[in-house]
């Protein structure tokens, strides 16, 4: 349930501050909205934002940027990057963004998004080496009148959420520290006498161009995520043809998910065409420990990150996880092939519960997983994939093709075949289920610009589970579709109509009988964005949902946003007013909210109510920025809790300060 | 002993009649790979998709296709067609046979198509349906009609409309009234680039089932094509490829249904 809560509450939108950055805000929104629904972690997005913020200050020089640099944009596909680099090789120096229209696979829409992060000048190495910045960020969040307050007596600490982050970047060294106190966790008392409940730090430095060392907390991302992929990942989204994962190897960890990272040492070593990424980690994670026949064991890892009650505190860092492995990549031209090995050992036995969905999953102290990944392009075709095998002989394959058959069309296909015995602790691949296990599926996505100003994109995913899942009572299958038609009448305005449909088998329990029935979710959305002027941007949405399993439910949401960036002023505002009405929780709708920089909010809206918020950002000189958010939900009728008749109001307050020098 | 398989086969066929009547609407491998979104497509195989498309045929063609539904022998279909352009018109004769004794159904069609003012094409086809009934050891025959039109806005964009069996042909047997399904379709053909085309279609069976279809064809090499398509509902994913060797061309396709599996298909065409 907590996992679900995290899943629901995490996604978000950030509007980056100043007036000239409204385009970036747009990109952020688009990308987050596009990826949001499939994201499983709030912290994931932070990394992209970090990259964008950094790129905004230090734009990529289009004439010297490498493949890896372009990947940091998170906005171009591997095929597009290859085409761009090939074009640059052929024509020499590029002087303007409009020249890029000649590159196959690039169009106005894409160029508009990447423009803020690019420069065409020849920035000398001097400028790059002088790049240095430090930022200190503090944030506090508090809920007023919410149900959280009612449970407060059970918790050790206050309902406030506190967050602290410091990050220093220079051309050779990056280091930082992140600390967080979740609502209900103790702060400078009880179980957290030292202060924050969660503390994380990192340093990474380049010894020379070929060697980079990582100390402290870091994440690993290899291949297509079958063996190890921590942090941000793209899944099925409205960016229907972006199905390839560009593995970034090792990166320092600066987020707040308290479990999905490694702690120890890692390195990225380059020699000629080879890149090796060895890592070793010793990390204490949360689990509820038990003893069977004198041996310590645990049923599952606890991933919520909450340490508020006696039991949660007791389980905190009770299990030691040792992980080591490496990835070795060989690159030649447009082709690359890599291999990954990952070994994990706990200081207790994994003894899973006897539920049928656990039947084929490995247990014990150790798990070793190996994989081979590949990517390469041939003219307009890009192929990629990864095959993996784990110690109990479980096998997995994810492979795909991305095709650019014409400059105004993209087509992607992904095939995945994952055994019911396959398991890796750190797997996170392009799959329907969050657990990379037992999935046989084929995905087809396309994006077409049939005439100028119109974009049509859609995907279809057919998946089959040969064994029982957590939410099913028997082998099952399902289909998922998304289609979106976007009309962009001008650089200032766009409209889109999106339809989403998912049909899959889900369990029903009737006294002693358990069986699968088909669950259907339909959503239809109409959205518009209108930049009235450089200062004012309007955005509105209407969305309908339909859900049916045993009973049917309907839902409706409408909202209006306004973003105001007065020119030449040090402040900016944005706000929203939304109204929603659904028959219940199943027909809930999500609406991404603008929030403080680096913070995310996507509340699930259900029953009937009005939600509004206001964000204010103000700069105090060049170094200090303050963000403030007030959000309130006015629940009109509370259908779920029968005791509470009538209306209720819940408010949330957030404050954030950044000192940048 | 033969009754049981007959019963199941019939049951199976009736199921399909009620979901979408798919097995009546035969298609060649190229069209199958494009999820049967053939309403706005032109060429000799329009003899099954939309006869108006035949009007673009310039040379006589002899073609055949074989499809095996869900890899079940009893659910296979074989078709032959001969298309002949005569002056400004095109006529075509087609024959298709579904199933095996004890359940077998044949369809013979004679089509006529013509292009008007260059951009507008129309066509129609008379069908003779026959169904072999093992219990009577007799063949029941009935007749149907198909009408289609296409309008070519430009070389890049065509729309099409097609109706099969508008007056709903039935066969009345002593035990049951057997209704041949009707189908009304609208479709588009969009030539995204010289090598890449995109087709869509929307079908309605005049009862309550609406099916959306879309497909893509990519000419990767001179004489080599790859194709894929999606349709729903029932949800099916299809894919295939085709190549040409002088005057003969071959197409292979499969359509995948999650519950029932693959339905492979092969077509051969000879252009005179």
Interface residues (C-beta under 8 A of the other chain):
Chain A: X403 X405 X406 X407 X408 X409 X411 X413 X442 X444 X446 X448 X450 X458 X460 X462 X464 X477 X479 X481
Chain B: X190 X192 X193 X194 X195 X196 X198 X214 X216 X218 X228 X230 X232 X235 X237 X256 X258 X259
